[in-house]
Amino acid sequence: MSAPTGPTPKSTVTEREARQVAEAAREQDWRKPSFAKELFLGRFRLDLIHPHPLPADEHVQRGEEFLAKLRDFCETQIDSARIEREARIPDETINGLKELGAFGMKIDTKYGGLGLTQVYYNKALSLVGSASPAIGALLSAHQSIGVPQPLKLFGTQEQKDTFLPRCARTDISAFLLTEPDVGSDPARLATTAVPEGDEYVIDGVKLWTTNGVVADLLVVMARVPKSDGHKGGITAFVVEAASEGVTVENRNSFMGLRGLENGVTRFHRVRVPAANRIGPEGAGLKIALTTLNTGRLSLPAMCVGAGKWCLQIAREWAGAREQWGRPVALHEAVGSKISFIAATTFALEAVVDLSSQMADEDRNDIRIEAALAKLYGSEMAWLMADELVQIRGGRGFETAESLKARGERAVPAEQMLRDLRINRIFEGSTEIMHLLIAREAVDAHLSVAGDLIDPDKSLADKAKAGANAGVFYAKWLPKLVAGQGQVPGAYGAFHQEVDLSPHLRYVERSARKLARSTFYAMSRWQGRMETKQGFLGRIVDIGAELFAMSAACVRAEHLRKSGQHGREAYQLADAFCRQSRVRVEELFGRLWNNTDDLDRKVVKGVLSGTYEWLEDGIVDPSGEGPWIADATPGPSRRENVHRPIR
């Protein structure tokens, strides 16, 4: 039984206050160009991504050498069926990965890491994630959002010297932000870090702490109260998991990623040296968001691996399985699914590789590109896995263990579907990603016209904003009327045996149409724009498709020039772009022809009980208990299930 008594106090944070906290955590400036940002503004800057950027030779050699070792390890030392069966990654597997250096892939060699680029880090995650998605999640959570990345970006030299060598070879790290009653709204964060001398005392409960059950080091987000000498605000700390007062109260289990070491962690008067604070007080959310700018790329990288695996199984199975006198792959209903998997895998790899190389070069601001990659990758990988299950039929629904028991190849298609489902929620749900990307996409508008729709601004401020907006739009709007997309023969370098230039002209025209649609919506709804989440989601989805089409074409041309399956790459890019264009046209249509208003009315009816009669005739098998567990600070009365791996 847990020690705290009485309910957790409900947050009194208003909607406006929550928005202000989120806005303050954003990177406010655009110091470098962004292909995706320009795309949303109606400017197709192909020059920012073409010719395709390439890694340096020494980075390629180092990366390929490690991939060869990792492939051998995956083939000989990872038993994915055992991980699924026992719901745990064996300690010897984790220790083997430590010895291989897999926990230090992104850590500089001077701290004992491998010093891989983002490109090769993602290729490694794609490879290991195909062997076991749970291991992919373990390594990604440790390096992409755990201790190494925020210290790399914001840590002091002393912190780097102290913690990075440990993270490179021996220690596992975790990132702790979410709480039982706090998801994507960090303004309600309840965990506190109270200054006492040269220490902070942390109290609170964290939920869904990926790696938390086995972690040695934790990145903890906690609220520092404002006081004399202390700015206060949400702040990041490195915490030793073995510290007195840290209790892992539960190892959570899920529908997928059964080997995930994810838990509930309670902090009761945990003393943390001030030297372990990452960055200044109040910078915690900014640190988290900046870390995720590239950290988000690890998730779509593993989605690429999933797509490749789905394609292999679909090819082998649909070629061997015959119905009505021919392989099922040659039946159009099945063939279209295989084409979708192949084309989408090609495009998704193009998106991830392009974004990763841009991250390595650090010439462009890729915050929108990384977010789009996460959003698009998680959604499309789920669809690919779902189509694979359909292609496999009843065998797709059957577990690998059952298939093996009756003498057939143990294909874990249903497990892949379960494992991939969390990616649409991890590191920002699809719905939150829509809003995050939309905010960045309309940043240029808000920077010149935001005061016009801010109710707290004076008439003088609004008048000034109106004048600035008039100047901006007088220059910007005329540029959305015509462009290269209307010029026959434009982008002729992509006109080969298969002609991709029409697709790039389509992207250019669609980018301008997208920008015009956004402007019209802002003019129409003004301050209510942020409530039109259905519209904003479609705007972002169109942008994601246009980005993927651009990346696919650029990748195809790069492969052609380098002599790597160029003809086939052009075919795949063409297929993807044609499929994507169908989706884009549907999304454009749904911008203005949808059921959003009606849906809101139905939702109000559901919440008020108007349709409660519709629920008659069922039995609810749910157990008893509160919707959200009590998280009142205090000592733990539960067994500590923390188990560091050595």
N, C-alpha and C positions, 0 to 999 in steps of 0.2 A: 504494500500500500504506500502510495506517495505521501510525503510528509505534509505538503501545504494543505491548508484547509481554507474553505471559502473560495468563491469564484475569482478569476482573474479580472481586474478592473477593465471595463470596456474603454477603448480609446475614444477621446473626444476630438480627434483631429478632423477638421472640416475638409470638404472636397478641395477648396481653394488652397488650404495649407498643404495638403498632400501634393497638389500640383506644383506649389512653390518649392517644396523639398526636391521633387524630381527635376524641376527646371534648374535648380541651383547645382545639381550634380552633373548636368550636361557639360560637355566641352562647348564653350560659347563661340569660339572662333574657328574659322576655316583658313588655316595658314597654308595649306597645300591643296592642289586641285583634286577633285573627286569626280571620276567618270559617272558614277551613279547619281550624285547630286546634280550634275549638269544634265543628265538624262531626264530627271524629274522637272527640270527647269526648261525642257524643250530643246536642249542643246546636245546634239549627238557628237561628242568629242572622241571620235574613233582614234585620234592621234594619241590619246592617253593610254590606250591599251594595245595599239598596233603600230609597229610589229610587236609580237608577243615578247614580253620581257623574259630574259633567260638568266639562270643562276650561273655563278662563276664556276670555272672548271674544278677548282679545289673543293668547292661545296658539293659539286656533283660526285666527285670521287669519294669524299668522306661519307656522303649520304648513301651511295650505292653499296659501299663496303658494309655499312651497318645494316642496310636492308637485307643483304645476303645472309648475314648472321641471324637476323631476326626471323627471316623466312625458315631457316633451318630449325630454329628454336620452336617456331609455331608448328612446324610439321612433326617434330619429334618430342616436344616437351609439354605441349598443351593438349589436354584431353577435354574437349568442350562438352562431350557427353557426360563426363564425370562431374564437371562444374554444374551442369544443369540438374543432374541427378542428386548431388549432395548439397546444392544451393550454396556452394562455397568454392572459392579459388584455393586450391591446395597451397599450403605454406611453401612447399618446395618449388612450386611454379613461380610464386612471387619472389622468392629468394633467387631463383634462376634469372628472373628479369632484372633484379637488382645487380647481379654479377655481370649481366650483359650490358648494363648501363642504360637500360630502357627508362629508368626513373630520372635520368639526367639528360634526356635527349635535347632539351632546350636550354640547358644550363651551360654556361661558358666553360671551356676546357680548363681555364685557370682555377676553377672551383671544383674540378674533378668531373665535369659533365662532358657530353659528347659534342656540344656546340653545333648541333644541326640547325639548318635553316628552317623557316616555317614550312617551306615546300616539302622538305624531307621528313620533318616531324609529322606532317599530315599524311604523307605516303606511308610512314611507319604505322600510324594509327589506323589507316585504312587496311593495312595488311593484318595487324594483330587483331583488329576489330572483326575481321572476317573469320578468324579462328575462334574468337570468343568475344562477343560484344561486351561482356562483363569485364574482361581484362582491358578492353579499349576504354571503357568508362573509368576504370581504376587509374590508368595511366594519364588519361585526359584530365580528370578532376585533380590529380596531383600536380600536374605541370601547367595546365591552361588557366586554372583559377585558384589553385592551391598556393602555397607559400612561394615557389620559385618566381612566378610571373610578376606579382605585385612588388616583390623585392627587387627584381630586375629593373622595374620601371620607377619605383619610388623609394626603395630601401636605401639606408645609409651604407657606407662602406663597411662599417662594423657589423651591421646586420647581414650583409652579403657574405662577409668572411666567416661569420658564425654559423649561419643556417644553410647556405647554398651547398657546401660540401656534404652536409648531412643529407640534404634532399637528393643529391646526385647519386648517392650510393646506398644509403642505409635507411633513411627515414621516409615515411609516407606522410603526405600532408593532405589537409581537407580545408574546405571553404565553408564558413558558417555564417549565413545571413538570414535565411528563412526561419520563422518562428511559428508556433501553432496557430496564431491568429494574424500572422503577417506574411503575405506572399509577395506580390509585385508592388505593394504599397509600403515602401520603407519608412514613410513618415510616422507609421504606427509602431515602429521598432520599440520593444519594451526592455530588452536586455540593457543593463546599465554598466558603466565603468566609472566608478567614483574615485577621483584623485585622492590619494593619501600619501603625502610626502613624495618620495620618488617612485611611487608605485600607483597602480590603478587596481581597484577591487571590482571584479566583474560578478554580476548576479543576473541570472536569466536562464531561459530554456531555448534551445535551438532544435529545429525539426529538419528531417531529410538531409542529414549531414553525410553526403556521399564521401566514403572513405573514413568517416568519423569513427567507426567501430574499431578500425585497425590503425588509425593515424597516430603518428608521433608528434606532429606539429599541426597547429590549427591557425587559420586566419579567421579571426572573430570580429564581427561588426557589432559594436555596442555604442550606446548613447552616453556621451559624457555630459553631465549637467553643467550648465553655464555658471561660473563663479569667479571670484577675484583671481585673476591670473590665468583663467581657463576660458577659452573661447567656447568650448563645448561643441556639441553636435555629434553626428554619427561618425565614429572613428574606427580605424582598423588596427588590430593588434595581432602579433604572433604569440600564440599561447602554447606552452608545453602541455601535451595531452595528459601527461602523468602528474600534472600539478594537483596539489591537494584541493579538493572541492570540485574537481571535474569528474562527472559520473556519466557514463554512457548507459542510459536507462533501458534502452530497447534497441534491438536490431530489427529494422523494418523489413518486411517481405513484400514483393510486388508481383504483378502478373507476368512480368518479364525481367530480364537481367537478374536472374535468380542468384548469381554469384556476387551481386553488389553488396558491399559492406556499408550500408546506409543506416543511420541510427537517429536516436533522440539523445541530445547531450544537455545535461544540466550543469550550470555553474553556480556554486554557492560560495561567496566570499573568496573567489579565486584571485590571488595576488599576482599581478603581472608587472614586471619592471617597466618603468617609463621608457627605457631604452628599446623595448619591444614594440613600441607604437610605430606604425608605418605612416609616415607623413605627418602633417599637423592635425590637431583636433578639428573635427568637422569635415575632413577630406575623405572620409571612408567611402561614401557612395561614389564620389568622383573616381577614386582609386578602383573601385569595383567595376564601374562602367568602362573606364579606360582599359583595364585588364581584359575585359570581355571584347574589346574592339578586335583583337586578333584571337583571343581565347575561343570565341564562338566558332572559329574556323575548324576546330578539332571535331566538332559534331558533324558538320556536313562531310568532312573527310571520311568519317566512318560510314556515313550514308553512301559514299562512293563505293566503298568496299562491299556494302550490302547490295548495291545495284549490280556490281560485277558478279557477285555470287548468284544473284537471282537470274542474271543472264545466262550464266554457265548451266545452272540446273534446268532452266527453261529450254535451252538449246538441246541439251542431252536427252531430257525426258521427252520433249515434244517431237524429237526425231525418232526416238525408239518406240513410243506409244502409237499404235495404229488403231484407227477407227474407220469403218466404212471404206476399207481398202487402201488407205494411205495414211502417212504420219499425221498426227493431229496438228502439227505446225503448219501444214499445207491447207488446213481448213481456215478460211478467212477470219472466223470468229476468234480463233486462237492466235492466228498469225498477227493480227492487229495488236494483240497484247504483247507479243514478243517484240514487235517493232517498237512499241512504246517503251519497253524496258531497255532495249538497245540504244535507241536515240536519246532517251533521258539520261542514261548512265554516261553517255558520251558528253552531253551538255553539262551535267552536274560535275564531272571531273574537270571540264573546261572552266567552270565557274570557280571551283576550289583552287585549281592550280594557278589561275590568273590572279585571284585575290591573294593567294599566299605569296606569289612572287612579287606582287606590288607591296605586300607587307614587308618582305625582306629588303626591297630596294628603298623603302621609306620615302619615295618621291611623292606618293599620293596619299591623301587622307582616305582610308578605306573603311571608316566606321559604317557607312551605309552598305558598301559591298559585302562586308563580313556579316552584317545583319541579314541582308538579302540571301546570302549563301546559307545561313542557318535556317531561315524561314523556308526557302525553296527546297533545300536539301531534305529537311525533316518531313515536309509534306510529300514530296515526290518519292522519297525512299519508301514511305509507308504505302503509297499507291502501287509501287513496283512489287513490293512484297505481297500485297493483297492480290495483285494480278497473278503472281507466281502460285499462290495457294489455289486460285481459281483454275489455272492451267493444270495443276496437279490433281484437281478434283478431290475425291474422297481421301486420297493419299496426302493431299495438302493439309487436310484437317487432322490427320492422324499423326501422333507423335513419332519422332525418330525411334524411340525405344520400342514402340509397338511394331513399327515397320521391321525393325531388326529382329524382333522376337518371332515374326512369322516368315523370316527369310528374305526380306527385301532390303534394298539399299536404305540405310537410315538417314533420310534427308530431313533436316529439322526446319521445314518450311514454316510450320505453325509457330515454332519458337522464334524464328526471324521476325514474324509478324508481331509477336508479343514483345520482343526485345526492342523493336523499332518504335513502338507506340509512344514510349516516353519522350522520344526526341521532339515531339510536337509540344512538349511541356517543359522539358529541361531548358535551363539557361534562358528563360523567357518564353512563355507560351506563344503559340501562333497569334493569338489575339493581342497579346502585349507587344509582340514584335511588329504587328501591323501599326499599332499606335506609336511605338518608338520610331520606326522608320518614317511614318507619316510626319511626325514632328520634325525630323531632320529634313525631310523632303520639302517642307513648306517653310523652312527656316528663313530663306531669302525674303519670302513674303512677310513673315512676322517681324523681321528686322526693320522693314521699312513701313509696315502698316499695322504692326501689332498694337500700337497705342490707340489706334482708331477703335479697336474692339475691346480694349481694357476698361472695365467700368470704373476703376479707381483713378484713371487719368483725368486731369483737368481739361477744360475746354481749350486752353492754350496748348497743352500737349497734343490734343487731338488735332488741332489746326496745323501744328507743325508736322505731325505725322501725315496728315492729308497732303501737305505740300510735298513732302519727301516721296510719298507714294506716287503722286502725280508725275514727278520727274522719272522715277524708276519705271513705271508702267508705260510711260510715253516712249521710252527707249526699248523696253522689253517686248511689249505686245506686237509691234510690227514685225519682229523677227520670227514670230510664230506663224506667219502667213505662208511663207514659202521657204524652201530649202533644198538641199541636195537630193532629198528623197523624191523630188519631182523632176529630176534631171535624168533623162534616159542615158544609160551608160555610166552613171556615177558609181564609184567603188569598183571600177573595172578590173582592179587587181584580183578580185575574187571571182572573176568570170573565167572558169576553167572548163574542163569536160562537163562537170556539173556546175551550174551557175549559181553562186551564192549572193551575187550582187543585188538581185531583187529583194532579198531578205534584209540586207542592210539598208536599202532604200526604204523598206517598210518600217524598220526600226526608227529611222530618222523622222519619217512622217508621223509615226505613232507617238514619238517622244513629244513632238510639237502639239499633237492632239491631246496628249496626256496633260501637258502644261496648260493648255487652254481650258480643259475640263476642270482642272484644279482652280484656276483663276475664277472661272464662272461660279464654281461652288462657293468659294470664299466671298465673292460678291453677293451671292444669294443668301448664304447662311451667316456670314460674318462671325460673331461671337459664338454662335451655336455650332460652328463647324466641328469643334472637338467632340460634340455629342453624336455626330454622324459617322459612327464607327463602321457601319456597313459600307458606306461610300469610301471612307479612307482605306479600308481593307482592300477594296477592289482597285483603288488607285495604286496601292503598294504592290498588289499581285500583278498588275499590268507592268509595273516597273521591273519586277522580278523576272517576268517572262522576257522583256526586252533586253535586260542585262544578260540573261542566259543565252538568248539568240546571238547577241554580240560576241559573247565569250566563245560560243560554239564555232562561229564563223572564223574568228581570229585563231582559234586552236587548229581548225582544219587547215587554214592557210599556212600556219607554222609547221604542221606535220608534213604538208606537201613540200614546202621548201627544204625541209630537213630530210626528206626521203623516207619518212616513217609512216607508211600506210596512208599517204596523202589522198589517193583516189578514194579509198574506203572512208577516210575521215570526212571528205567532202560529201559522200553519200549520206553518212550519218548526220552531219550537220544540216543537210538539206531536209532530211526526214524530220529531224527535230524542229527545225524552223517552221515547216509546214504544219506540224502538229501544234506548235506553240501559237501560231497565228490564229488557228481556230479558237484556241482558248482566249487569246487577247480580244478577238472580235466579240466573243460572248461577254467578256468582262466589260468592255466598252458599252455594250448594250445594256448591261445590268447596272451601270452607273445611274441611269435615269429611269429605267424600267424595272422596278423591283417591288418587293413586298415589305420594305423596311418599316413604313408607317403602320401598316396593318399588323406586322409582327409586334410592334411596341404595344399596340392595343391588346393583342392576345396575351402578351406577357403580363400586363397589368391585370387582366382578367384571371389569369392563372394564380398570381400572387394574392389577389383578393378573395380567391375561393369560388369565383364565378363558375369555373368548370370542374369543381371538385367532384361532381357527380360522374365525370368521365373516368374516375379512378375506382369506381365500384366494380366488384367482381374479381378482386385479386387478394392475395395474401402476401404481406411484406415479410420476406425472410430475414430482414436486417436484424442485427442484435440490438440490445439496449445500450444507452450511453449518450453523452452529449455529442453534438456535431463537431465541436472543437474542444480538444482536451484542455483541462486547466493547466495553466503555465505560471501560476503564482510563484515568485521567487522564494527560495528556502532550501534547506538541506534535503538531500535525497534519502529515501528509505528503501530504495530499490537496489538490487544487486548490480554492481558495475560489470557490464559485459564487454568492456574495452579489452581488446586482446592484441597488443603490439606483436608484430611478426619479426622474429629474429632467427 
